[in-house]
Amino acid sequence: MDSSVFMEKEQIPTQKELSKKLTDKIKWWQQIRDFVFEKYPKAVEEWNFPGKKYGWSFRIKDKKRVIIYLLPREGSFMVAFVFGQKAYTQIMETEIDESIKTELTNARVYAEGRGIRIAVDSESVIEDIERLVEIKLAY
């Protein structure tokens, strides 16, 4: 099962604990976080505990929706997005990696849109994540 490295509901993760779990990947977490705030300075960040099955996740929101989820794992992390139809159409017209487009196309469509998770396991994926943040903010 794919779940957070932080599973204790009573214990909100600290920056120190996060750094310890993500090891050298913390720099990419920080880079993505900083990018969102650079593009949308009014964003709000928060840790969220949706249930004991999933554990803690980190999200950055505007007033009414989540822009991006950051999901801590052992030695790495994932990001997650939910895109509506207009954003999906825009993504399909970009140079974003084909594997991301394929996963998004194959994602189940819910009322709020299509959800996608991307493993941040190399620096090469950061540019695509930043493009996805920009598209999310545009739609």
C-alpha positions in Angstrom: 0.0 0.0 0.0 1.1 3.5 -0.8 1.0 5.6 2.3 2.8 8.4 4.1 5.9 7.9 6.2 4.0 9.9 8.9 1.1 7.8 10.2 0.5 9.1 13.8 -2.5 11.3 13.7 -1.6 13.1 17.0 1.9 14.1 15.7 2.0 16.7 12.9 5.3 16.3 11.1 8.0 18.8 11.7 10.5 20.2 9.1 13.3 18.3 10.9 11.4 15.0 10.7 10.5 15.7 7.0 14.2 16.4 6.2 15.2 13.2 7.9 12.7 11.0 6.0 13.3 12.6 2.6 17.1 12.7 2.9 18.6 14.4 -0.1 15.2 14.8 -1.9 14.2 17.5 0.6 15.8 20.0 -1.7 13.3 19.1 -4.5 10.4 19.3 -2.0 11.5 22.8 -1.0 12.1 23.8 -4.7 8.5 22.8 -5.6 7.1 24.4 -2.5 8.9 27.7 -3.2 7.9 27.7 -6.8 4.2 27.5 -5.9 4.6 30.5 -3.5 6.6 32.4 -6.2 3.7 31.9 -8.6 0.9 32.4 -6.1 2.1 34.3 -3.0 -1.3 34.2 -1.3 -1.2 30.4 -1.1 -1.7 28.7 2.2 0.2 25.5 3.2 -1.0 22.9 5.7 -0.4 19.3 6.8 -3.5 17.2 6.3 -4.5 13.8 7.8 -7.2 12.3 5.7 -7.2 9.1 7.7 -5.2 6.3 9.3 -5.0 4.5 5.9 -3.1 7.3 4.3 -1.3 9.3 7.0 -0.1 12.8 6.8 0.2 14.7 3.5 1.2 18.3 2.8 -0.9 20.6 0.6 -0.7 24.1 -0.8 -4.1 25.8 -1.5 -5.6 28.9 -2.7 -8.9 30.1 -1.2 -11.1 27.4 -2.6 -9.0 24.5 -3.9 -5.8 22.6 -3.4 -3.1 23.6 -5.9 -0.7 20.7 -5.2 -0.3 17.8 -2.7 3.1 16.7 -1.5 3.1 13.2 -0.2 6.1 12.2 1.9 7.5 8.6 1.4 10.6 6.9 2.8 13.6 8.5 1.1 11.4 10.2 -1.5 8.1 11.9 -2.1 5.3 12.2 -4.7 3.2 15.1 -5.8 -0.4 14.9 -6.7 -2.8 17.2 -8.7 -6.4 17.2 -9.6 -7.1 18.8 -13.0 -10.4 19.9 -14.5 -11.2 19.5 -18.2 -9.8 22.8 -19.3 -6.5 22.2 -17.6 -6.4 18.6 -18.9 -6.9 19.9 -22.5 -4.1 22.5 -21.9 -1.7 19.8 -20.5 -2.3 17.6 -23.6 -1.0 20.5 -25.8 2.2 21.0 -23.9 5.7 19.4 -24.0 5.1 17.7 -20.7 6.4 14.1 -20.6 4.3 11.6 -22.4 4.1 9.3 -19.4 2.4 12.0 -17.4 0.0 12.7 -20.2 -0.8 9.0 -20.5 -1.4 8.6 -16.8 -3.6 11.6 -16.8 -5.6 10.4 -19.8 -6.1 7.0 -18.1 -7.1 8.5 -14.7 -10.7 8.1 -13.6 -12.7 11.3 -14.1 -14.5 12.6 -10.9 -16.6 15.7 -10.5 -13.6 17.7 -9.5 -11.5 16.3 -12.3 -8.7 13.8 -13.0 -6.2 13.0 -10.3 -2.6 12.2 -10.9 0.4 11.3 -8.7 4.0 11.8 -9.9 7.0 10.2 -8.1 9.7 12.8 -7.6 12.7 10.5 -8.0 14.9 12.6 -10.3 15.5 16.3 -11.0 14.2 15.8 -14.5 10.6 15.7 -13.4 10.7 19.1 -11.6 10.3 21.1 -14.8 7.1 19.2 -15.7 5.8 19.6 -12.2 6.4 23.4 -12.4 4.5 23.5 -15.7 1.6 21.6 -14.1 1.5 24.1 -11.2 1.3 26.9 -13.7 -1.5 25.2 -15.6 -3.4 24.4 -12.3 -3.1 28.1 -11.4 -4.4 29.2 -14.8 -7.5 27.1 -14.6 
